[in-house]
Amino acid sequence: MLKLRLFKTLQGGCLLGIAALFLGLPPAPARAQARKALQAQIRIFKPECSSTDTVDVAQAIRDASALLQQRCGLRLRLVGEQSLPVASDWCHLPASPGERAALLRTLAAAAKAAHPRELALFLLPSSADPRLSWAFIDTSLRAGCDSPQEPRFLARFGSLFFTDATWAASLPRRGDPGPSRAALLVAHEVLHSLTQRGHPTGVGRGYVMADHVADIGEKIGDDWCACAQQSPYLEGPR
Protein backbone atom coordinates (compact mmCIF):
# COMPACT_ATOMS: atom_id res chain seq x y z
CA MET A 1 0.00 0.00 0.00
CA LEU A 2 2.86 2.40 0.87
CA LYS A 3 4.61 1.62 -2.41
CA LEU A 4 1.37 2.27 -4.32
CA ARG A 5 0.87 5.67 -2.66
CA LEU A 6 4.48 6.63 -3.33
CA PHE A 7 4.12 5.62 -6.97
CA LYS A 8 0.97 7.74 -7.36
CA THR A 9 2.69 10.74 -5.74
CA LEU A 10 5.68 10.46 -8.06
CA GLN A 11 3.38 9.89 -11.03
CA GLY A 12 1.39 13.03 -10.20
CA GLY A 13 4.56 15.08 -9.83
CA CYS A 14 5.88 13.87 -13.18
CA LEU A 15 2.60 14.72 -14.92
CA LEU A 16 2.66 18.26 -13.44
CA GLY A 17 6.27 18.67 -14.53
CA ILE A 18 5.49 17.50 -18.07
CA ALA A 19 2.47 19.84 -18.27
CA ALA A 20 4.57 22.75 -17.09
CA LEU A 21 7.24 21.91 -19.66
CA PHE A 22 4.78 21.87 -22.58
CA LEU A 23 2.99 25.01 -21.42
CA GLY A 24 6.23 26.88 -20.91
CA LEU A 25 5.49 27.48 -17.21
CA PRO A 26 8.14 27.58 -14.50
CA PRO A 27 7.88 25.10 -11.62
CA ALA A 28 5.40 26.03 -8.86
CA PRO A 29 8.05 27.31 -6.38
CA ALA A 30 9.45 29.66 -9.03
CA ARG A 31 5.97 31.01 -9.82
CA ALA A 32 5.37 31.68 -6.14
CA GLN A 33 8.71 33.47 -5.88
CA ALA A 34 7.94 35.58 -8.95
CA ARG A 35 4.77 36.86 -7.31
CA LYS A 36 6.75 38.31 -4.41
CA ALA A 37 7.87 41.91 -4.87
CA LEU A 38 9.59 44.52 -2.79
CA GLN A 39 6.88 46.56 -1.11
CA ALA A 40 6.63 49.94 0.58
CA GLN A 41 3.79 50.56 3.00
CA ILE A 42 2.30 54.02 2.72
CA ARG A 43 -0.06 55.87 5.07
CA ILE A 44 -2.14 58.97 4.25
CA PHE A 45 -2.22 61.86 6.72
CA LYS A 46 -4.93 64.44 6.08
CA PRO A 47 -5.30 67.68 8.08
CA GLU A 48 -8.93 68.72 8.40
CA CYS A 49 -8.09 71.95 6.53
CA SER A 50 -7.32 69.97 3.35
CA SER A 51 -10.16 69.62 0.85
CA THR A 52 -8.71 66.63 -1.01
CA ASP A 53 -10.81 63.48 -1.18
CA THR A 54 -8.64 60.59 0.04
CA VAL A 55 -10.51 58.26 -2.33
CA ASP A 56 -8.73 60.07 -5.19
CA VAL A 57 -5.41 59.81 -3.36
CA ALA A 58 -5.85 56.07 -2.79
CA GLN A 59 -6.54 55.56 -6.51
CA ALA A 60 -3.42 57.55 -7.44
CA ILE A 61 -1.38 55.37 -5.06
CA ARG A 62 -2.74 52.20 -6.70
CA ASP A 63 -1.94 53.53 -10.18
CA ALA A 64 1.55 54.62 -9.09
CA SER A 65 2.09 51.17 -7.57
CA ALA A 66 1.16 49.49 -10.88
CA LEU A 67 3.65 51.70 -12.73
CA LEU A 68 6.46 51.07 -10.22
CA GLN A 69 5.78 47.33 -10.15
CA GLN A 70 5.81 47.05 -13.93
CA ARG A 71 9.04 48.99 -14.27
CA CYS A 72 10.99 48.34 -11.05
CA GLY A 73 9.34 45.39 -9.32
CA LEU A 74 8.22 47.66 -6.46
CA ARG A 75 4.74 47.86 -4.97
CA LEU A 76 2.97 50.37 -2.75
CA ARG A 77 0.48 49.18 -0.16
CA LEU A 78 -1.87 51.66 1.43
CA VAL A 79 -2.07 50.71 5.11
CA GLY A 80 -4.33 53.41 6.51
CA GLU A 81 -5.43 57.01 6.82
CA GLN A 82 -5.10 59.39 9.72
CA SER A 83 -6.88 62.69 10.26
CA LEU A 84 -5.02 65.67 11.74
CA PRO A 85 -7.10 68.27 13.67
CA VAL A 86 -7.66 71.72 12.20
CA ALA A 87 -6.41 73.25 15.44
CA SER A 88 -2.98 71.65 14.94
CA ASP A 89 0.09 73.32 13.43
CA TRP A 90 -0.62 71.45 10.19
CA CYS A 91 -3.36 73.97 9.44
CA HIS A 92 -1.41 77.01 10.69
CA LEU A 93 1.91 76.85 8.87
CA PRO A 94 4.30 79.85 8.82
CA ALA A 95 4.36 82.09 5.74
CA SER A 96 8.17 82.03 5.60
CA PRO A 97 9.38 79.11 3.39
CA GLY A 98 12.31 78.42 5.69
CA GLU A 99 10.23 78.36 8.86
CA ARG A 100 7.53 76.33 7.12
CA ALA A 101 10.03 73.69 5.95
CA ALA A 102 11.55 73.39 9.42
CA LEU A 103 8.13 72.99 11.05
CA LEU A 104 6.98 70.44 8.47
CA ARG A 105 10.09 68.35 9.11
CA THR A 106 9.32 68.32 12.82
CA LEU A 107 5.61 67.59 12.34
CA ALA A 108 6.23 64.83 9.79
CA ALA A 109 8.84 63.09 11.93
CA ALA A 110 6.46 63.14 14.90
CA ALA A 111 3.59 61.77 12.79
CA LYS A 112 5.82 58.98 11.42
CA ALA A 113 7.37 58.04 14.75
CA ALA A 114 4.88 55.24 15.41
CA HIS A 115 5.59 53.63 12.00
CA PRO A 116 9.04 54.89 10.94
CA ARG A 117 9.54 52.33 8.14
CA GLU A 118 6.38 53.39 6.34
CA LEU A 119 6.18 56.14 3.75
CA ALA A 120 3.89 58.96 4.83
CA LEU A 121 1.82 60.97 2.35
CA PHE A 122 0.72 64.30 3.81
CA LEU A 123 -2.05 66.38 2.26
CA LEU A 124 -1.91 70.16 2.66
CA PRO A 125 -4.19 73.03 1.58
CA SER A 126 -3.09 74.85 -1.57
CA SER A 127 -2.30 77.96 0.46
CA ALA A 128 0.39 76.07 2.39
CA ASP A 129 2.94 76.10 -0.43
CA PRO A 130 3.16 77.18 -4.09
CA ARG A 131 4.55 73.75 -5.06
CA LEU A 132 2.31 70.86 -6.04
CA SER A 133 4.40 68.18 -4.37
CA TRP A 134 7.79 67.53 -2.77
CA ALA A 135 9.63 65.12 -0.48
CA PHE A 136 12.30 65.37 2.19
CA ILE A 137 15.55 63.56 1.36
CA ASP A 138 18.83 62.94 3.17
CA THR A 139 21.41 65.48 1.97
CA SER A 140 24.19 64.50 4.38
CA LEU A 141 27.62 63.51 3.06
CA ARG A 142 26.99 59.84 3.89
CA ALA A 143 23.65 59.72 2.06
CA GLY A 144 23.16 56.99 -0.52
CA CYS A 145 20.63 54.60 -2.02
CA ASP A 146 20.38 52.75 1.30
CA SER A 147 19.74 55.93 3.33
CA PRO A 148 18.82 56.45 6.04
CA GLN A 149 21.26 53.79 7.18
CA GLU A 150 20.47 54.04 10.89
CA PRO A 151 16.98 53.04 12.13
CA ARG A 152 16.79 56.08 14.44
CA PHE A 153 16.72 58.36 11.37
CA LEU A 154 13.93 56.56 9.50
CA ALA A 155 11.22 58.88 10.79
CA ARG A 156 13.10 61.94 9.50
CA PHE A 157 12.62 60.98 5.87
CA GLY A 158 10.13 59.00 3.76
CA SER A 159 7.63 61.89 3.89
CA LEU A 160 5.76 63.02 0.76
CA PHE A 161 3.78 66.26 0.60
CA PHE A 162 0.97 67.13 -1.80
CA THR A 163 -1.10 70.29 -1.84
CA ASP A 164 -4.78 70.29 -2.77
CA ALA A 165 -3.85 71.94 -6.08
CA THR A 166 -2.14 68.70 -7.10
CA TRP A 167 -5.35 66.75 -7.20
CA ALA A 168 -7.53 69.54 -8.59
CA ALA A 169 -5.43 69.63 -11.77
CA SER A 170 -4.20 66.04 -11.97
CA LEU A 171 -7.11 63.63 -11.67
CA PRO A 172 -7.74 61.34 -14.65
CA ARG A 173 -10.33 62.23 -17.23
CA ARG A 174 -12.52 59.62 -18.86
CA GLY A 175 -10.76 58.11 -21.87
CA ASP A 176 -7.29 59.46 -21.02
CA PRO A 177 -4.62 56.81 -21.73
CA GLY A 178 -2.02 55.77 -19.16
CA PRO A 179 -1.62 56.82 -15.53
CA SER A 180 -3.12 60.11 -14.37
CA ARG A 181 -0.84 63.07 -13.63
CA ALA A 182 -1.62 62.52 -9.94
CA ALA A 183 -0.34 58.93 -10.16
CA LEU A 184 2.84 60.09 -11.93
CA LEU A 185 3.43 62.71 -9.23
CA VAL A 186 2.99 60.07 -6.51
CA ALA A 187 5.49 57.79 -8.30
CA HIS A 188 7.83 60.78 -8.65
CA GLU A 189 7.82 61.61 -4.92
CA VAL A 190 7.96 57.94 -3.92
CA LEU A 191 11.14 57.52 -5.97
CA HIS A 192 12.63 60.59 -4.29
CA SER A 193 11.87 58.99 -0.91
CA LEU A 194 13.11 55.50 -1.80
CA THR A 195 16.32 56.62 -3.52
CA GLN A 196 17.03 59.65 -1.31
CA ARG A 197 18.10 61.44 -4.50
CA GLY A 198 17.26 64.92 -5.70
CA HIS A 199 16.31 65.78 -9.26
CA PRO A 200 18.76 64.33 -11.78
CA THR A 201 20.46 66.56 -14.30
CA GLY A 202 19.91 66.12 -18.01
CA VAL A 203 16.71 64.09 -17.76
CA GLY A 204 14.32 65.17 -20.47
CA ARG A 205 10.61 65.09 -21.04
CA GLY A 206 8.65 61.91 -20.49
CA TYR A 207 10.62 60.64 -17.48
CA VAL A 208 9.06 60.18 -14.07
CA MET A 209 12.01 62.04 -12.50
CA ALA A 210 11.92 65.04 -14.86
CA ASP A 211 12.53 68.37 -13.11
CA HIS A 212 9.33 70.10 -14.19
CA VAL A 213 5.84 68.79 -13.53
CA ALA A 214 4.83 69.45 -17.14
CA ASP A 215 7.59 67.08 -18.33
CA ILE A 216 6.91 64.15 -16.00
CA GLY A 217 6.06 60.98 -17.90
CA GLU A 218 6.09 57.22 -17.42
CA LYS A 219 9.74 56.33 -18.13
CA ILE A 220 11.93 55.28 -15.20
CA GLY A 221 15.66 54.73 -15.64
CA ASP A 222 17.26 51.41 -14.66
CA ASP A 223 19.61 53.17 -12.25
CA TRP A 224 16.66 54.69 -10.38
CA CYS A 225 15.05 51.26 -10.03
CA ALA A 226 18.30 49.70 -8.81
CA CYS A 227 18.80 52.50 -6.30
CA ALA A 228 15.21 52.37 -5.02
CA GLN A 229 15.46 48.61 -4.44
CA GLN A 230 18.10 49.26 -1.75
CA SER A 231 15.79 51.46 0.34
CA PRO A 232 15.24 50.58 4.02
CA TYR A 233 11.59 51.63 3.54
CA LEU A 234 11.01 48.46 1.49
CA GLU A 235 10.16 45.01 2.78
CA GLY A 236 10.45 41.70 0.95
CA PRO A 237 13.14 39.53 -0.67
CA ARG A 238 16.20 41.40 -1.96
N, C-alpha and C positions, 0 to 999 in steps of 0.2 A: 504493500500500500504506500509506504514512504517513497519507494523508487518510482511508483506511478505518479505521485504528486510532484516529485522533483522533475520528472520528465515533462509533465504538463507545464510546469513553471518555466523550464528552459525553452520548451516549444513556443510558449506565449511570448517570451522575450525575443526569440529569434524572429518570429513573425512581425513584432513591432519594429525590430531593427530593419528587416527587409522592407517594410512599408515606408519607414522613414527614408531609407536609401532611395527608393523609387520616386518618392514625392519630393526629394531634395530637402528634407527637413533635418535639422540637427537633432541629436539625441535629447531626450527630455530634460536632463540636468542642464544642458547648454541653453535650452529655450528658457528655462526658469531663470538662469543667470542673466540672459539677455534682457529679461523684463525689469531687472533691477537697475536703477539709475541713481546717480547722486542727486540728493534732494535738499532744498533749502526750505525751512518752515518760515512762513511770513505771517505777521499779525498786523491788522489794521487798527490804528488809533485815530479816533475822530473827535476833535473838540466840538462842543455843541454849537459853536459859532460858525462851523463849516456847513455849507449848504449842499455838499456833494452827497449823492445817494451811494451808499456802500455797495449796493447791488451792481452798479456800474463798475465800481472799483474791483469787485470780486471777478467780474467777467473779464476785465482787462488783465488781471493776474492770471486767469486761466489761459487766455490767449497768449500772453507773454511766456507762460510755462510751455505751451505747445511749441512756440518758436525756439525757445532755448533747448528743449528736449530734442527737437529735430536736428538742430545744428550742433549742439554741444553735449548732448546726453545729460542735461541738467533739468530738474523739475522744480517747480514751486508748489508748495502745499499751504493753502490758507488754513491757519489753525484757530483763528478767532478774531473777534472785534472787541474793542474796548472804547467806551465813551469817556471823554474828558470834560469836566464841568466848565460851563461858560465863565464861572467866577475865577477859574485858574489862570495862571500866567500864559497859557496857550492862547487865550483869547485877548490878551492885553500885552502884546509884544512891543518892544521899544521901536521907535521910528528909525533910530540910527542903525545902519546895516551891521556895524561892528558889534554893538551891544546886542542886537537881535540874534546874530550868529552865536555869540557866547552863551546867551540864555537858552537858545534852542539846543545847543550841545549839552547843557546841564539838564534840561528837561527831558531830552531824548534818552540820555544815559540813565536817568532815574526811572523812566517808563520801561526801559529794557532790562533793568536790573534783575527782575524776577525770571526772565527768560533770555539771558545774554547771548545764547547761540542762535536765536531766531533773528531774522530780518524784521525790521519794524517799518511800516509804511504809515507816515503821519499826514493827515489831511489838514490844510490850513485855509483860511479865507483868502480870497484874492488880494485883499488889502494888506496882507501880511508881508508880501514880497513881490517885486515885479517879475521874478522868474516863474516859469511854469513848474519846474522840478529841479531838484538837486540832491546830492548825497554827501555825507561826510566821509572822508577817506583819511587814511594814515599818511601823513607827509613827513614822518620822521626819517632820519638817515637809514635806519634799519628796515624800513618798510619794504615789503615784497609781496609776491603773489600769495604767500601763506600768512600774511598779516591779518589781524594782530596775532603775534606768535605766543603771547602770554594770555592765559584765560582771564586774568583780572582786567584786561583791556577790551574784552569782547563787547561789553556794553557801550563803550565809547564810540563804536563804529557800527556799520550795518544798519544805519538809519536812512530812510528815503523820505523825501518831503515833496508833496504835490499840493499846489494851490487849487482852489476851486476853478480857476480859469483853465486849468489843464483839461478838465473833464468837459467843460462847457464847449470847448472848441475841438475836442478830440474823439468824441464818441463815434462809433461806426454808423454809417448811413446804409439804409437798405440797398443791397446790390453792390456795395463797394467790395472790391476784391482784396484778399489778404488781411493781415491784422489791422486793427484800428490804430490811429495815431496814439491813443491812450495806451494800448498794449505795447507799442514800440517804445514809448517813453518809460513804461514800467521796466521793460527788458533793458533799456539803456541804463537806468539808475541801479537796477539789480546787478548789472555787470560792473558798474563802478564799485558797488559794495563788495562783490565777491572777489574782484581783482585788486581792489585798493589802488587803482590807477586813475589818473586824471584823464582829460581828453587827449587822445593821441594827435600827433602832428601829421599833416599830409594825408589824412583820411578824407576822401571825397564824398560826394553825394551818394545816397543809397545804403550807407553803412549804419548799423545800429549805433555805433560810437561816434558818428559825425558830430562836429562841434555845434552846429546850429540846428535847432529843432526842425526847421524847414527841410533840412537835408537828411534827416534820420530815415533810414530804410530798413530792410530786412537782413542785409548781409552782415555776417559776423566773422571776423578773421580767425584763423586757426590758433594764432598765438593768444587771442583773448579767451578762447575756449580752454586752452591748455592752462592758462593762468588761473582762470576761474575755478577749474577743477581742483586746485590746491587749497581753496578757501577753507578756513576752520568753521565757517557758517554752514558747510555742507555736511550731510550725513549719508552713509552708504559705502559700498565697496569702492576702493580707490584703484 
